[in-house]
């Protein structure tokens, strides 16, 4: 049995980092808060929801942001089956899966300098 939580479209969670490695334009963002992010061109993104709109490049976006999973929403409980083709997940929204039988331990990504519980 696993719980599937919805992912809010066009909203991303700021992961943060050490003060000397985070670009200066991201200093006013709050860690773990969801921000609306829209692509602007090929490699640029605009972050809304802070005091002012912030522009960042794709490299920094991929490193400092992840999709915003709404853990306060009611999860969809899916029974585990032998093959993943038998599981039908609603196509109208993206989802994030969380397994209930697995203990989650913190993982330290030393190459990125970040601590993650997921």
Biopython code that builds the backbone (N, CA, C, O; Angstrom):
import numpy as np
from Bio.PDB.StructureBuilder import StructureBuilder

atoms = [
    (1, "UNK", "N", (0.849, -1.160, 0.000)),
    (1, "UNK", "CA", (0.000, 0.000, 0.000)),
    (1, "UNK", "C", (0.903, 1.235, 0.000)),
    (1, "UNK", "O", (1.882, 1.305, 0.744)),
    (2, "UNK", "N", (0.562, 2.188, -0.834)),
    (2, "UNK", "CA", (1.329, 3.424, -0.846)),
    (2, "UNK", "C", (0.387, 4.607, -0.977)),
    (2, "UNK", "O", (-0.714, 4.498, -1.516)),
    (3, "UNK", "N", (0.848, 5.731, -0.470)),
    (3, "UNK", "CA", (0.075, 6.964, -0.552)),
    (3, "UNK", "C", (0.633, 7.812, -1.686)),
    (3, "UNK", "O", (1.848, 7.945, -1.832)),
    (4, "UNK", "N", (-0.255, 8.380, -2.482)),
    (4, "UNK", "CA", (0.156, 9.232, -3.585)),
    (4, "UNK", "C", (-0.357, 10.631, -3.294)),
    (4, "UNK", "O", (-1.565, 10.849, -3.200)),
    (5, "UNK", "N", (0.571, 11.589, -3.150)),
    (5, "UNK", "CA", (0.219, 12.970, -2.864)),
    (5, "UNK", "C", (0.269, 13.799, -4.145)),
    (5, "UNK", "O", (1.112, 13.546, -5.006)),
    (6, "UNK", "N", (-0.619, 14.781, -4.285)),
    (6, "UNK", "CA", (-0.611, 15.600, -5.507)),
    (6, "UNK", "C", (0.546, 16.595, -5.521)),
    (6, "UNK", "O", (0.984, 17.084, -4.480)),
    (7, "UNK", "N", (1.026, 16.881, -6.732)),
    (7, "UNK", "CA", (2.052, 17.890, -6.953)),
    (7, "UNK", "C", (1.355, 19.106, -7.547)),
    (7, "UNK", "O", (0.626, 18.987, -8.532)),
    (8, "UNK", "N", (1.576, 20.276, -6.951)),
    (8, "UNK", "CA", (0.923, 21.488, -7.435)),
    (8, "UNK", "C", (1.653, 21.973, -8.682)),
    (8, "UNK", "O", (2.870, 22.154, -8.671)),
    (9, "UNK", "N", (0.899, 22.178, -9.748)),
    (9, "UNK", "CA", (1.464, 22.549, -11.038)),
    (9, "UNK", "C", (2.079, 23.951, -10.985)),
    (9, "UNK", "O", (1.503, 24.863, -10.392)),
    (10, "UNK", "N", (3.248, 24.117, -11.606)),
    (10, "UNK", "CA", (3.997, 25.379, -11.711)),
    (10, "UNK", "C", (4.418, 25.948, -10.362)),
    (10, "UNK", "O", (4.746, 27.132, -10.277)),
    (11, "UNK", "N", (4.419, 25.141, -9.309)),
    (11, "UNK", "CA", (4.861, 25.591, -7.995)),
    (11, "UNK", "C", (6.033, 24.715, -7.565)),
    (11, "UNK", "O", (5.981, 23.490, -7.676)),
    (12, "UNK", "N", (7.085, 25.358, -7.076)),
    (12, "UNK", "CA", (8.302, 24.650, -6.708)),
    (12, "UNK", "C", (8.746, 25.046, -5.310)),
    (12, "UNK", "O", (8.533, 26.178, -4.877)),
    (13, "UNK", "N", (9.370, 24.097, -4.604)),
    (13, "UNK", "CA", (9.854, 24.290, -3.249)),
    (13, "UNK", "C", (11.319, 24.716, -3.318)),
    (13, "UNK", "O", (12.116, 24.111, -4.035)),
    (14, "UNK", "N", (11.670, 25.771, -2.560)),
    (14, "UNK", "CA", (13.051, 26.240, -2.489)),
    (14, "UNK", "C", (13.801, 25.382, -1.482)),
    (14, "UNK", "O", (13.360, 25.234, -0.343)),
    (15, "UNK", "N", (14.939, 24.812, -1.895)),
    (15, "UNK", "CA", (15.694, 23.900, -1.046)),
    (15, "UNK", "C", (16.723, 24.592, -0.172)),
    (15, "UNK", "O", (17.124, 24.040, 0.852)),
    (16, "UNK", "N", (17.158, 25.776, -0.544)),
    (16, "UNK", "CA", (18.141, 26.501, 0.249)),
    (16, "UNK", "C", (19.544, 25.971, 0.049)),
    (16, "UNK", "O", (19.820, 25.270, -0.924)),
    (17, "UNK", "N", (20.418, 26.302, 0.960)),
    (17, "UNK", "CA", (21.817, 25.901, 0.887)),
    (17, "UNK", "C", (22.621, 26.735, 1.860)),
    (17, "UNK", "O", (22.060, 27.466, 2.677)),
    (18, "UNK", "N", (23.930, 26.626, 1.771)),
    (18, "UNK", "CA", (24.775, 27.415, 2.668)),
    (18, "UNK", "C", (24.784, 28.872, 2.200)),
    (18, "UNK", "O", (24.675, 29.135, 1.003)),
    (19, "UNK", "N", (24.914, 29.814, 3.130)),
    (19, "UNK", "CA", (24.818, 31.238, 2.780)),
    (19, "UNK", "C", (25.837, 31.683, 1.730)),
    (19, "UNK", "O", (25.544, 32.589, 0.950)),
    (20, "UNK", "N", (27.009, 31.080, 1.688)),
    (20, "UNK", "CA", (28.028, 31.519, 0.744)),
    (20, "UNK", "C", (27.901, 30.839, -0.609)),
    (20, "UNK", "O", (28.609, 31.213, -1.544)),
    (21, "UNK", "N", (27.006, 29.837, -0.746)),
    (21, "UNK", "CA", (26.850, 29.181, -2.041)),
    (21, "UNK", "C", (25.565, 29.579, -2.774)),
    (21, "UNK", "O", (25.478, 29.415, -3.991)),
    (22, "UNK", "N", (24.571, 30.096, -2.053)),
    (22, "UNK", "CA", (23.300, 30.492, -2.671)),
    (22, "UNK", "C", (23.493, 31.827, -3.397)),
    (22, "UNK", "O", (24.049, 32.760, -2.819)),
    (23, "UNK", "N", (23.043, 31.935, -4.653)),
    (23, "UNK", "CA", (23.148, 33.215, -5.352)),
    (23, "UNK", "C", (22.415, 34.321, -4.597)),
    (23, "UNK", "O", (21.395, 34.078, -3.953)),
    (24, "UNK", "N", (22.947, 35.530, -4.686)),
    (24, "UNK", "CA", (22.442, 36.650, -3.900)),
    (24, "UNK", "C", (20.967, 36.943, -4.176)),
    (24, "UNK", "O", (20.245, 37.342, -3.262)),
    (25, "UNK", "N", (20.503, 36.755, -5.422)),
    (25, "UNK", "CA", (19.102, 37.050, -5.733)),
    (25, "UNK", "C", (18.136, 36.082, -5.044)),
    (25, "UNK", "O", (16.947, 36.383, -4.942)),
    (26, "UNK", "N", (18.618, 34.922, -4.566)),
    (26, "UNK", "CA", (17.758, 33.949, -3.887)),
    (26, "UNK", "C", (17.752, 34.116, -2.369)),
    (26, "UNK", "O", (17.068, 33.357, -1.682)),
    (27, "UNK", "N", (18.481, 35.073, -1.828)),
    (27, "UNK", "CA", (18.581, 35.244, -0.381)),
    (27, "UNK", "C", (17.256, 35.601, 0.266)),
    (27, "UNK", "O", (17.053, 35.279, 1.436)),
    (28, "UNK", "N", (16.344, 36.254, -0.449)),
    (28, "UNK", "CA", (15.074, 36.634, 0.180)),
    (28, "UNK", "C", (14.028, 35.523, 0.171)),
    (28, "UNK", "O", (12.926, 35.724, 0.682)),
    (29, "UNK", "N", (14.344, 34.353, -0.397)),
    (29, "UNK", "CA", (13.397, 33.243, -0.434)),
    (29, "UNK", "C", (13.441, 32.454, 0.874)),
    (29, "UNK", "O", (14.482, 32.378, 1.528)),
    (30, "UNK", "N", (12.308, 31.872, 1.247)),
    (30, "UNK", "CA", (12.189, 31.061, 2.446)),
    (30, "UNK", "C", (12.311, 29.587, 2.075)),
    (30, "UNK", "O", (11.704, 29.136, 1.103)),
    (31, "UNK", "N", (13.088, 28.843, 2.840)),
    (31, "UNK", "CA", (13.289, 27.422, 2.572)),
    (31, "UNK", "C", (11.978, 26.673, 2.750)),
    (31, "UNK", "O", (11.229, 26.943, 3.688)),
    (32, "UNK", "N", (11.702, 25.742, 1.864)),
    (32, "UNK", "CA", (10.534, 24.852, 1.860)),
    (32, "UNK", "C", (9.227, 25.539, 1.508)),
    (32, "UNK", "O", (8.190, 24.877, 1.479)),
    (33, "UNK", "N", (9.231, 26.816, 1.244)),
    (33, "UNK", "CA", (8.010, 27.490, 0.824)),
    (33, "UNK", "C", (7.825, 27.270, -0.675)),
    (33, "UNK", "O", (8.802, 27.186, -1.418)),
    (34, "UNK", "N", (6.578, 27.178, -1.114)),
    (34, "UNK", "CA", (6.290, 27.001, -2.525)),
    (34, "UNK", "C", (6.257, 28.334, -3.249)),
    (34, "UNK", "O", (5.637, 29.287, -2.777)),
    (35, "UNK", "N", (6.919, 28.404, -4.384)),
    (35, "UNK", "CA", (6.951, 29.611, -5.201)),
    (35, "UNK", "C", (6.480, 29.282, -6.608)),
    (35, "UNK", "O", (6.786, 28.216, -7.143)),
    (36, "UNK", "N", (5.733, 30.202, -7.201)),
    (36, "UNK", "CA", (5.292, 30.035, -8.575)),
    (36, "UNK", "C", (6.472, 30.345, -9.487)),
    (36, "UNK", "O", (7.067, 31.419, -9.400)),
    (37, "UNK", "N", (6.806, 29.401, -10.360)),
    (37, "UNK", "CA", (7.939, 29.556, -11.262)),
    (37, "UNK", "C", (7.435, 29.407, -12.686)),
    (37, "UNK", "O", (6.762, 28.430, -13.015)),
    (38, "UNK", "N", (7.762, 30.382, -13.534)),
    (38, "UNK", "CA", (7.365, 30.331, -14.941)),
    (38, "UNK", "C", (8.606, 30.421, -15.809)),
    (38, "UNK", "O", (9.497, 31.222, -15.526)),
    (39, "UNK", "N", (8.683, 29.608, -16.872)),
    (39, "UNK", "CA", (9.829, 29.695, -17.774)),
    (39, "UNK", "C", (9.763, 30.979, -18.605)),
    (39, "UNK", "O", (8.693, 31.393, -19.053)),
    (40, "UNK", "N", (10.904, 31.583, -18.795)),
    (40, "UNK", "CA", (11.030, 32.791, -19.620)),
    (40, "UNK", "C", (12.140, 32.540, -20.625)),
    (40, "UNK", "O", (13.312, 32.778, -20.335)),
    (41, "UNK", "N", (11.776, 32.068, -21.787)),
    (41, "UNK", "CA", (12.787, 31.749, -22.790)),
    (41, "UNK", "C", (13.290, 30.330, -22.626)),
    (41, "UNK", "O", (12.656, 29.495, -21.980)),
    (42, "UNK", "N", (14.440, 30.075, -23.224)),
    (42, "UNK", "CA", (15.002, 28.721, -23.257)),
    (42, "UNK", "C", (15.602, 28.297, -21.917)),
    (42, "UNK", "O", (15.332, 27.190, -21.449)),
    (43, "UNK", "N", (16.411, 29.157, -21.289)),
    (43, "UNK", "CA", (17.155, 28.754, -20.094)),
    (43, "UNK", "C", (16.932, 29.639, -18.882)),
    (43, "UNK", "O", (17.705, 29.558, -17.927)),
    (44, "UNK", "N", (15.918, 30.472, -18.880)),
    (44, "UNK", "CA", (15.670, 31.365, -17.754)),
    (44, "UNK", "C", (14.319, 31.076, -17.121)),
    (44, "UNK", "O", (13.389, 30.625, -17.790)),
    (45, "UNK", "N", (14.224, 31.344, -15.819)),
    (45, "UNK", "CA", (12.988, 31.134, -15.081)),
    (45, "UNK", "C", (12.712, 32.360, -14.219)),
    (45, "UNK", "O", (13.636, 32.985, -13.700)),
    (46, "UNK", "N", (11.423, 32.701, -14.071)),
    (46, "UNK", "CA", (11.021, 33.809, -13.213)),
    (46, "UNK", "C", (10.306, 33.241, -11.994)),
    (46, "UNK", "O", (9.377, 32.442, -12.118)),
    (47, "UNK", "N", (10.757, 33.672, -10.802)),
    (47, "UNK", "CA", (10.175, 33.222, -9.547)),
    (47, "UNK", "C", (9.290, 34.338, -9.018)),
    (47, "UNK", "O", (9.729, 35.477, -8.860)),
    (48, "UNK", "N", (8.033, 33.994, -8.746)),
    (48, "UNK", "CA", (7.093, 34.956, -8.189)),
    (48, "UNK", "C", (6.715, 34.509, -6.776)),
    (48, "UNK", "O", (6.779, 33.321, -6.460)),
    (49, "UNK", "N", (6.326, 35.451, -5.937)),
    (49, "UNK", "CA", (5.918, 35.125, -4.575)),
    (49, "UNK", "C", (6.854, 35.685, -3.535)),
    (49, "UNK", "O", (6.528, 35.692, -2.347)),
    (50, "UNK", "N", (8.012, 36.154, -3.955)),
    (50, "UNK", "CA", (8.925, 36.832, -3.032)),
    (50, "UNK", "C", (8.575, 38.321, -3.056)),
    (50, "UNK", "O", (7.536, 38.695, -3.600)),
    (51, "UNK", "N", (9.409, 39.163, -2.487)),
    (51, "UNK", "CA", (9.150, 40.597, -2.473)),
    (51, "UNK", "C", (9.114, 41.198, -3.866)),
    (51, "UNK", "O", (8.407, 42.178, -4.102)),
    (52, "UNK", "N", (9.868, 40.624, -4.787)),
    (52, "UNK", "CA", (9.915, 41.088, -6.169)),
    (52, "UNK", "C", (10.170, 39.870, -7.061)),
    (52, "UNK", "O", (10.665, 38.854, -6.573)),
    (53, "UNK", "N", (9.848, 39.945, -8.344)),
    (53, "UNK", "CA", (10.151, 38.824, -9.247)),
    (53, "UNK", "C", (11.663, 38.609, -9.348)),
    (53, "UNK", "O", (12.434, 39.568, -9.380)),
    (54, "UNK", "N", (12.071, 37.354, -9.397)),
    (54, "UNK", "CA", (13.487, 36.999, -9.434)),
    (54, "UNK", "C", (13.741, 36.164, -10.683)),
    (54, "UNK", "O", (12.986, 35.238, -10.979)),
    (55, "UNK", "N", (14.797, 36.488, -11.413)),
    (55, "UNK", "CA", (15.195, 35.722, -12.597)),
    (55, "UNK", "C", (16.402, 34.850, -12.242)),
    (55, "UNK", "O", (17.360, 35.330, -11.636)),
    (56, "UNK", "N", (16.352, 33.553, -12.624)),
    (56, "UNK", "CA", (17.495, 32.661, -12.449)),
    (56, "UNK", "C", (17.661, 31.820, -13.699)),
    (56, "UNK", "O", (16.747, 31.715, -14.517)),
    (57, "UNK", "N", (18.831, 31.224, -13.840)),
    (57, "UNK", "CA", (19.078, 30.367, -14.998)),
    (57, "UNK", "C", (18.683, 28.924, -14.687)),
    (57, "UNK", "O", (18.362, 28.592, -13.545)),
    (58, "UNK", "N", (18.708, 28.076, -15.703)),
    (58, "UNK", "CA", (18.259, 26.687, -15.570)),
    (58, "UNK", "C", (19.133, 25.895, -14.597)),
    (58, "UNK", "O", (18.621, 25.062, -13.849)),
    (59, "UNK", "N", (20.438, 26.144, -14.599)),
    (59, "UNK", "CA", (21.352, 25.413, -13.713)),
    (59, "UNK", "C", (20.993, 25.664, -12.243)),
    (59, "UNK", "O", (20.897, 24.721, -11.458)),
    (60, "UNK", "N", (20.798, 26.925, -11.874)),
    (60, "UNK", "CA", (20.428, 27.248, -10.494)),
    (60, "UNK", "C", (19.021, 26.762, -10.163)),
    (60, "UNK", "O", (18.765, 26.332, -9.038)),
    (61, "UNK", "N", (18.109, 26.825, -11.125)),
    (61, "UNK", "CA", (16.747, 26.344, -10.890)),
    (61, "UNK", "C", (16.752, 24.843, -10.574)),
    (61, "UNK", "O", (16.107, 24.406, -9.621)),
    (62, "UNK", "N", (17.470, 24.068, -11.364)),
    (62, "UNK", "CA", (17.533, 22.622, -11.144)),
    (62, "UNK", "C", (18.201, 22.277, -9.811)),
    (62, "UNK", "O", (17.846, 21.278, -9.186)),
    (63, "UNK", "N", (19.155, 23.084, -9.374)),
    (63, "UNK", "CA", (19.897, 22.792, -8.150)),
    (63, "UNK", "C", (19.137, 23.201, -6.888)),
    (63, "UNK", "O", (19.184, 22.485, -5.888)),
    (64, "UNK", "N", (18.437, 24.338, -6.914)),
    (64, "UNK", "CA", (17.819, 24.889, -5.709)),
    (64, "UNK", "C", (16.314, 24.671, -5.586)),
    (64, "UNK", "O", (15.731, 25.067, -4.577)),
    (65, "UNK", "N", (15.667, 24.058, -6.570)),
    (65, "UNK", "CA", (14.219, 23.901, -6.520)),
    (65, "UNK", "C", (13.814, 22.473, -6.855)),
    (65, "UNK", "O", (14.489, 21.779, -7.616)),
    (66, "UNK", "N", (12.674, 22.039, -6.259)),
    (66, "UNK", "CA", (12.060, 20.760, -6.564)),
    (66, "UNK", "C", (10.549, 20.976, -6.651)),
    (66, "UNK", "O", (10.044, 21.955, -6.102)),
    (67, "UNK", "N", (9.813, 20.084, -7.328)),
    (67, "UNK", "CA", (8.350, 20.251, -7.408)),
    (67, "UNK", "C", (7.715, 20.287, -6.021)),
    (67, "UNK", "O", (8.141, 19.570, -5.116)),
    (68, "UNK", "N", (6.700, 21.123, -5.862)),
    (68, "UNK", "CA", (6.028, 21.306, -4.572)),
    (68, "UNK", "C", (4.966, 20.231, -4.397)),
    (68, "UNK", "O", (3.969, 20.209, -5.119)),
    (69, "UNK", "N", (5.183, 19.348, -3.441)),
    (69, "UNK", "CA", (4.252, 18.268, -3.131)),
    (69, "UNK", "C", (3.354, 18.745, -1.996)),
    (69, "UNK", "O", (3.844, 19.214, -0.968)),
    (70, "UNK", "N", (2.040, 18.627, -2.180)),
    (70, "UNK", "CA", (1.081, 19.090, -1.176)),
    (70, "UNK", "C", (0.781, 17.953, -0.199)),
    (70, "UNK", "O", (-0.118, 17.145, -0.432)),
    (71, "UNK", "N", (1.546, 17.898, 0.903)),
    (71, "UNK", "CA", (1.365, 16.841, 1.893)),
    (71, "UNK", "C", (0.146, 17.078, 2.781)),
    (71, "UNK", "O", (-0.245, 16.188, 3.535)),
    (72, "UNK", "N", (-0.461, 18.266, 2.703)),
    (72, "UNK", "CA", (-1.654, 18.547, 3.492)),
    (72, "UNK", "C", (-2.927, 18.130, 2.764)),
    (72, "UNK", "O", (-4.002, 18.112, 3.363)),
    (73, "UNK", "N", (-2.819, 17.798, 1.495)),
    (73, "UNK", "CA", (-3.979, 17.326, 0.726)),
    (73, "UNK", "C", (-4.249, 15.868, 1.073)),
    (73, "UNK", "O", (-3.376, 15.170, 1.589)),
    (74, "UNK", "N", (-5.441, 15.426, 0.793)),
    (74, "UNK", "CA", (-5.820, 14.033, 1.039)),
    (74, "UNK", "C", (-5.093, 13.134, 0.030)),
    (74, "UNK", "O", (-5.270, 13.303, -1.176)),
    (75, "UNK", "N", (-4.279, 12.182, 0.503)),
    (75, "UNK", "CA", (-3.560, 11.315, -0.431)),
    (75, "UNK", "C", (-4.475, 10.266, -1.056)),
    (75, "UNK", "O", (-5.499, 9.886, -0.487)),
    (76, "UNK", "N", (-4.086, 9.820, -2.214)),
    (76, "UNK", "CA", (-4.762, 8.704, -2.872)),
    (76, "UNK", "C", (-4.032, 7.444, -2.426)),
    (76, "UNK", "O", (-2.820, 7.336, -2.611)),
    (77, "UNK", "N", (-4.750, 6.492, -1.841)),
    (77, "UNK", "CA", (-4.129, 5.254, -1.376)),
    (77, "UNK", "C", (-4.256, 4.220, -2.483)),
    (77, "UNK", "O", (-5.353, 3.887, -2.931)),
    (78, "UNK", "N", (-3.100, 3.723, -2.912)),
    (78, "UNK", "CA", (-3.047, 2.782, -4.024)),
    (78, "UNK", "C", (-2.508, 1.462, -3.498)),
    (78, "UNK", "O", (-1.466, 1.423, -2.844)),
    (79, "UNK", "N", (-3.218, 0.387, -3.785)),
    (79, "UNK", "CA", (-2.758, -0.945, -3.413)),
    (79, "UNK", "C", (-1.604, -1.325, -4.317)),
    (79, "UNK", "O", (-1.641, -1.071, -5.520)),
    (80, "UNK", "N", (-0.569, -1.940, -3.734)),
    (80, "UNK", "CA", (0.566, -2.375, -4.534)),
    (80, "UNK", "C", (0.175, -3.602, -5.334)),
    (80, "UNK", "O", (-0.485, -4.506, -4.820)),
    (81, "UNK", "N", (0.579, -3.632, -6.582)),
    (81, "UNK", "CA", (0.301, -4.755, -7.470)),
    (81, "UNK", "C", (1.621, -5.228, -8.066)),
    (81, "UNK", "O", (2.649, -4.565, -7.928)),
    (82, "UNK", "N", (1.582, -6.376, -8.727)),
    (82, "UNK", "CA", (2.791, -6.967, -9.290)),
    (82, "UNK", "C", (3.429, -6.079, -10.353)),
    (82, "UNK", "O", (4.645, -5.892, -10.354)),
    (83, "UNK", "N", (2.619, -5.532, -11.255)),
    (83, "UNK", "CA", (3.159, -4.691, -12.317)),
    (83, "UNK", "C", (2.637, -3.277, -12.171)),
    (83, "UNK", "O", (1.521, -3.058, -11.702)),
    (84, "UNK", "N", (3.446, -2.329, -12.572)),
    (84, "UNK", "CA", (3.044, -0.929, -12.448)),
    (84, "UNK", "C", (2.045, -0.527, -13.524)),
    (84, "UNK", "O", (1.456, 0.549, -13.423)),
    (85, "UNK", "N", (1.829, -1.352, -14.554)),
    (85, "UNK", "CA", (0.870, -1.040, -15.610)),
    (85, "UNK", "C", (-0.570, -1.161, -15.112)),
    (85, "UNK", "O", (-1.476, -0.563, -15.693)),
    (86, "UNK", "N", (-0.790, -1.931, -14.038)),
    (86, "UNK", "CA", (-2.137, -2.108, -13.513)),
    (86, "UNK", "C", (-2.591, -0.923, -12.666)),
    (86, "UNK", "O", (-3.788, -0.772, -12.422)),
    (87, "UNK", "N", (-1.659, -0.076, -12.210)),
    (87, "UNK", "CA", (-2.002, 1.066, -11.375)),
    (87, "UNK", "C", (-2.393, 2.232, -12.274)),
    (87, "UNK", "O", (-1.640, 2.626, -13.164)),
    (88, "UNK", "N", (-3.564, 2.768, -12.032)),
    (88, "UNK", "CA", (-4.035, 3.909, -12.810)),
    (88, "UNK", "C", (-3.997, 5.133, -11.911)),
    (88, "UNK", "O", (-4.707, 5.206, -10.909)),
    (89, "UNK", "N", (-3.159, 6.093, -12.283)),
    (89, "UNK", "CA", (-3.052, 7.345, -11.545)),
    (89, "UNK", "C", (-3.741, 8.404, -12.383)),
    (89, "UNK", "O", (-3.530, 8.461, -13.594)),
    (90, "UNK", "N", (-4.559, 9.244, -11.768)),
    (90, "UNK", "CA", (-5.272, 10.259, -12.534)),
    (90, "UNK", "C", (-4.316, 11.101, -13.373)),
    (90, "UNK", "O", (-3.300, 11.587, -12.877)),
    (91, "UNK", "N", (-4.657, 11.266, -14.660)),
    (91, "UNK", "CA", (-3.778, 11.994, -15.564)),
    (91, "UNK", "C", (-3.960, 13.498, -15.466)),
    (91, "UNK", "O", (-3.175, 14.241, -16.056)),
    (92, "UNK", "N", (-4.971, 13.977, -14.741)),
    (92, "UNK", "CA", (-5.241, 15.405, -14.668)),
    (92, "UNK", "C", (-4.245, 16.133, -13.775)),
    (92, "UNK", "O", (-4.106, 17.352, -13.883)),
    (93, "UNK", "N", (-3.549, 15.416, -12.895)),
    (93, "UNK", "CA", (-2.585, 16.070, -12.013)),
    (93, "UNK", "C", (-1.366, 15.184, -11.844)),
    (93, "UNK", "O", (-1.461, 13.958, -11.894)),
    (94, "UNK", "N", (-0.225, 15.814, -11.644)),
    (94, "UNK", "CA", (0.982, 15.062, -11.372)),
    (94, "UNK", "C", (0.928, 14.584, -9.927)),
    (94, "UNK", "O", (0.245, 15.180, -9.094)),
    (95, "UNK", "N", (1.645, 13.515, -9.635)),
    (95, "UNK", "CA", (1.599, 12.981, -8.280)),
    (95, "UNK", "C", (2.997, 12.677, -7.760)),
    (95, "UNK", "O", (3.952, 12.557, -8.527)),
    (96, "UNK", "N", (3.096, 12.554, -6.440)),
    (96, "UNK", "CA", (4.324, 12.170, -5.760)),
    (96, "UNK", "C", (3.991, 10.961, -4.900)),
    (96, "UNK", "O", (3.029, 10.994, -4.132)),
    (97, "UNK", "N", (4.776, 9.891, -5.021)),
    (97, "UNK", "CA", (4.485, 8.670, -4.289)),
    (97, "UNK", "C", (5.288, 8.617, -3.000)),
    (97, "UNK", "O", (6.461, 8.988, -2.968)),
    (98, "UNK", "N", (4.645, 8.156, -1.948)),
    (98, "UNK", "CA", (5.336, 7.939, -0.673)),
    (98, "UNK", "C", (4.970, 6.543, -0.195)),
    (98, "UNK", "O", (3.792, 6.230, -0.023)),
    (99, "UNK", "N", (5.983, 5.699, 0.020)),
    (99, "UNK", "CA", (5.736, 4.343, 0.482)),
    (99, "UNK", "C", (5.599, 4.354, 1.997)),
    (99, "UNK", "O", (6.406, 4.959, 2.703)),
    (100, "UNK", "N", (4.565, 3.676, 2.487)),
    (100, "UNK", "CA", (4.284, 3.706, 3.921)),
    (100, "UNK", "C", (5.074, 2.657, 4.698)),
    (100, "UNK", "O", (5.226, 2.799, 5.911)),
    (101, "UNK", "N", (5.581, 1.616, 4.051)),
    (101, "UNK", "CA", (6.285, 0.556, 4.759)),
    (101, "UNK", "C", (7.792, 0.792, 4.830)),
    (101, "UNK", "O", (8.500, -0.008, 5.442)),
    (102, "UNK", "N", (8.298, 1.850, 4.232)),
    (102, "UNK", "CA", (9.728, 2.100, 4.173)),
    (102, "UNK", "C", (10.089, 3.195, 5.167)),
    (102, "UNK", "O", (9.465, 4.256, 5.180)),
    (103, "UNK", "N", (11.090, 2.941, 5.996)),
    (103, "UNK", "CA", (11.581, 3.981, 6.896)),
    (103, "UNK", "C", (12.451, 4.934, 6.094)),
    (103, "UNK", "O", (13.326, 4.508, 5.340)),
    (104, "UNK", "N", (12.204, 6.221, 6.262)),
    (104, "UNK", "CA", (12.970, 7.226, 5.532)),
    (104, "UNK", "C", (14.032, 7.783, 6.471)),
    (104, "UNK", "O", (13.727, 8.251, 7.567)),
    (105, "UNK", "N", (15.277, 7.726, 6.027)),
    (105, "UNK", "CA", (16.370, 8.265, 6.804)),
    (105, "UNK", "C", (16.956, 9.455, 6.057)),
    (105, "UNK", "O", (16.913, 9.488, 4.827)),
    (106, "UNK", "N", (17.504, 10.433, 6.775)),
    (106, "UNK", "CA", (18.083, 11.580, 6.100)),
    (106, "UNK", "C", (19.271, 11.174, 5.240)),
    (106, "UNK", "O", (20.059, 10.303, 5.607)),
    (107, "UNK", "N", (19.380, 11.815, 4.108)),
    (107, "UNK", "CA", (20.470, 11.544, 3.186)),
    (107, "UNK", "C", (21.238, 12.839, 3.007)),
    (107, "UNK", "O", (20.653, 13.885, 2.731)),
    (108, "UNK", "N", (22.535, 12.766, 3.164)),
    (108, "UNK", "CA", (23.357, 13.951, 2.984)),
    (108, "UNK", "C", (24.033, 13.850, 1.626)),
    (108, "UNK", "O", (24.797, 12.920, 1.368)),
    (109, "UNK", "N", (23.742, 14.823, 0.757)),
    (109, "UNK", "CA", (24.386, 14.872, -0.545)),
    (109, "UNK", "C", (25.596, 15.802, -0.401)),
    (109, "UNK", "O", (25.469, 17.021, -0.517)),
    (110, "UNK", "N", (26.752, 15.222, -0.149)),
    (110, "UNK", "CA", (27.934, 16.032, 0.116)),
    (110, "UNK", "C", (28.367, 16.829, -1.102)),
    (110, "UNK", "O", (28.920, 17.919, -0.962)),
    (111, "UNK", "N", (28.123, 16.297, -2.300)),
    (111, "UNK", "CA", (28.528, 17.031, -3.494)),
    (111, "UNK", "C", (27.674, 18.283, -3.700)),
    (111, "UNK", "O", (28.136, 19.237, -4.325)),
    (112, "UNK", "N", (26.432, 18.302, -3.186)),
    (112, "UNK", "CA", (25.575, 19.469, -3.321)),
    (112, "UNK", "C", (25.545, 20.320, -2.055)),
    (112, "UNK", "O", (25.085, 21.462, -2.091)),
    (113, "UNK", "N", (26.029, 19.780, -0.936)),
    (113, "UNK", "CA", (26.036, 20.525, 0.307)),
    (113, "UNK", "C", (24.657, 20.701, 0.908)),
    (113, "UNK", "O", (24.407, 21.686, 1.602)),
    (114, "UNK", "N", (23.739, 19.743, 0.651)),
    (114, "UNK", "CA", (22.370, 19.872, 1.125)),
    (114, "UNK", "C", (21.974, 18.646, 1.939)),
    (114, "UNK", "O", (22.504, 17.555, 1.730)),
    (115, "UNK", "N", (21.052, 18.829, 2.854)),
    (115, "UNK", "CA", (20.494, 17.744, 3.650)),
    (115, "UNK", "C", (19.059, 17.555, 3.223)),
    (115, "UNK", "O", (18.305, 18.525, 3.143)),
    (116, "UNK", "N", (18.660, 16.311, 2.945)),
    (116, "UNK", "CA", (17.308, 16.045, 2.479)),
    (116, "UNK", "C", (16.716, 14.908, 3.282)),
    (116, "UNK", "O", (17.409, 13.945, 3.611)),
    (117, "UNK", "N", (15.433, 15.017, 3.599)),
    (117, "UNK", "CA", (14.745, 13.945, 4.304)),
    (117, "UNK", "C", (13.929, 13.095, 3.348)),
    (117, "UNK", "O", (13.273, 12.147, 3.779)),
    (118, "UNK", "N", (13.954, 13.411, 2.062)),
    (118, "UNK", "CA", (13.160, 12.677, 1.078)),
    (118, "UNK", "C", (14.053, 12.041, 0.056)),
    (118, "UNK", "O", (13.567, 11.377, -0.859)),
]
sb = StructureBuilder()
sb.init_structure("model")
sb.init_model(0)
sb.init_chain("A")
sb.init_seg("    ")
for serial, (resi, resn, name, xyz) in enumerate(atoms, 1):
    if name == "N":
        sb.init_residue(resn, " ", resi, " ")
    sb.init_atom(name, np.array(xyz, "f"), 0.0, 1.0, " ", f" {name:<3s}", serial, name[0])
structure = sb.get_structure()
